[in-house]
Amino acid sequence: MVIAALIAAQVAAAQPSTPPAALPAQLGELPPQELPAGQCALFLWDRASGKRTAMMTANPAILRLVIDGRSTDLPREAAEGTAVMGFAPITRYRSANRSYDVRLTILPASTGGAVVRDGSLAITESDGTSMVLPVAGLAGCPQ
């Protein structure tokens, strides 16, 4: 009886006093994309699920995601580092209430294109709540 009371007291003490903030936007899987000849794109996928998460294009400089069920193109706000195929290793995109920080290690491939072996997509809400998604990817240009 004493043990059960102690456990109940510990569980009650561990409960947050206020509900946690909502998780950042729900990311959906990006459907297959068609690119005009000569336009390069870098596709990212979630390392855990293997789903296509995002597409970046260099011209125009956008990040395309499926957010809360809708395809959304976000303009690039800033870029840092030496670009590979027009894609910087650190890039920030912004919507009205979220920022999206993409950090990638981009390696040129010997057969053309580029490979992202590791990277992250961080989504930060206006209230500071954030989620970081480990990503990998490929870049290429259809002929």
C-alpha positions as CSV (number, residue, x, y, z in Angstrom):
1,M,0.0,0.0,0.0
2,V,2.8,2.4,0.9
3,I,4.7,1.5,-2.3
4,A,1.5,2.2,-4.4
5,A,1.1,5.6,-2.7
6,L,4.7,6.5,-3.4
7,I,4.4,5.5,-7.1
8,A,1.2,7.5,-7.4
9,A,2.9,10.6,-5.9
10,Q,5.9,10.2,-8.3
11,V,3.7,9.9,-11.3
12,A,1.7,13.0,-10.2
13,A,4.9,15.0,-9.7
14,A,6.2,14.0,-13.1
15,Q,3.1,15.3,-14.9
16,P,3.6,18.8,-16.6
17,S,1.6,21.6,-15.0
18,T,0.8,23.0,-18.4
19,P,0.1,21.1,-21.6
20,P,3.1,21.0,-24.0
21,A,3.1,23.2,-27.0
22,A,1.8,21.7,-30.3
23,L,4.3,19.9,-32.4
24,P,5.6,21.8,-35.4
25,A,3.9,21.4,-38.7
26,Q,3.0,17.9,-40.0
27,L,5.3,17.1,-42.9
28,G,3.8,14.9,-45.6
29,E,5.6,12.9,-48.3
30,L,6.4,14.9,-51.3
31,P,5.0,13.3,-54.4
32,P,7.2,12.7,-57.5
33,Q,8.1,16.0,-59.1
34,E,8.6,16.9,-62.8
35,L,11.4,19.4,-63.6
36,P,11.9,21.2,-66.8
37,A,15.0,20.2,-68.7
38,G,18.1,21.9,-67.4
39,Q,16.6,22.8,-64.0
40,C,18.5,21.3,-61.1
41,A,16.9,20.1,-57.9
42,L,18.0,18.6,-54.6
43,F,15.6,16.0,-53.1
44,L,15.7,15.2,-49.4
45,W,14.2,12.3,-47.6
46,D,13.7,11.5,-44.0
47,R,16.4,9.1,-42.9
48,A,14.1,7.3,-40.5
49,S,11.2,6.6,-42.8
50,G,12.8,6.9,-46.2
51,K,10.0,9.2,-47.4
52,R,10.7,12.1,-49.8
53,T,10.4,15.1,-47.5
54,A,11.5,18.1,-49.5
55,M,12.8,19.5,-52.8
56,M,15.1,22.4,-53.1
57,T,15.7,24.3,-56.4
58,A,18.4,26.8,-57.1
59,N,16.6,28.9,-59.6
60,P,14.2,30.0,-58.3
61,A,15.6,29.5,-54.8
62,I,12.8,27.6,-53.1
63,L,12.1,24.8,-50.6
64,R,9.1,22.7,-51.5
65,L,7.4,20.7,-48.7
66,V,4.0,19.2,-48.1
67,I,2.9,20.9,-44.9
68,D,-0.3,20.0,-43.2
69,G,-1.4,18.3,-46.4
70,R,-0.6,21.1,-48.8
71,S,2.3,21.5,-51.2
72,T,4.1,24.7,-50.2
73,D,7.0,26.6,-51.8
74,L,9.0,28.7,-49.5
75,P,11.5,31.4,-50.6
76,R,15.1,31.3,-49.6
77,E,15.9,33.8,-46.9
78,A,19.6,33.2,-46.5
79,A,22.4,30.9,-47.6
80,E,25.9,30.2,-46.3
81,G,28.9,28.3,-47.5
82,T,30.3,27.1,-50.9
83,A,27.5,26.0,-53.1
84,V,27.5,22.7,-55.0
85,M,25.3,22.7,-58.1
86,G,23.8,25.9,-56.8
87,F,22.9,24.5,-53.3
88,A,24.5,26.0,-50.2
89,P,25.3,23.7,-47.3
90,I,23.4,26.0,-44.9
91,T,20.1,27.5,-46.1
92,R,17.2,29.2,-44.3
93,Y,13.6,29.5,-45.6
94,R,10.7,31.2,-43.9
95,S,7.0,31.2,-43.9
96,A,4.7,33.6,-42.0
97,N,5.0,31.6,-38.7
98,R,7.9,29.1,-39.2
99,S,11.5,29.0,-40.1
100,Y,13.1,26.1,-41.9
101,D,16.9,25.6,-41.6
102,V,18.5,23.1,-43.9
103,R,22.1,22.0,-43.1
104,L,23.7,19.6,-45.5
105,T,27.0,17.9,-46.4
106,I,26.8,18.0,-50.2
107,L,29.4,15.9,-52.1
108,P,29.7,16.0,-55.9
109,A,29.1,12.6,-57.4
110,S,31.6,11.2,-59.9
111,T,28.8,10.4,-62.3
112,G,27.3,13.9,-62.1
113,G,24.9,15.3,-59.6
114,A,25.6,15.3,-55.9
115,V,24.9,13.3,-52.8
116,V,23.8,14.4,-49.4
117,R,25.0,11.7,-47.0
118,D,23.9,13.5,-43.9
119,G,22.0,16.6,-43.1
120,S,19.1,18.1,-41.1
121,L,15.9,20.0,-41.6
122,A,15.0,22.0,-38.5
123,I,11.5,23.5,-38.3
124,T,11.0,26.2,-35.7
125,E,7.6,27.7,-34.9
126,S,7.2,31.3,-34.0
127,D,6.8,30.3,-30.3
128,G,10.3,28.6,-30.4
129,T,9.0,25.1,-30.5
130,S,11.2,23.1,-32.9
131,M,11.7,19.7,-34.5
132,V,14.9,18.5,-36.2
133,L,14.6,15.8,-38.9
134,P,17.8,13.9,-40.0
135,V,17.8,13.9,-43.8
136,A,19.8,12.5,-46.8
137,G,19.4,13.4,-50.4
138,L,20.4,13.5,-54.1
139,A,20.8,16.4,-56.5
140,G,20.5,16.2,-60.3
141,C,19.6,18.1,-63.4
142,P,17.3,16.4,-66.0
143,Q,18.6,16.8,-69.6
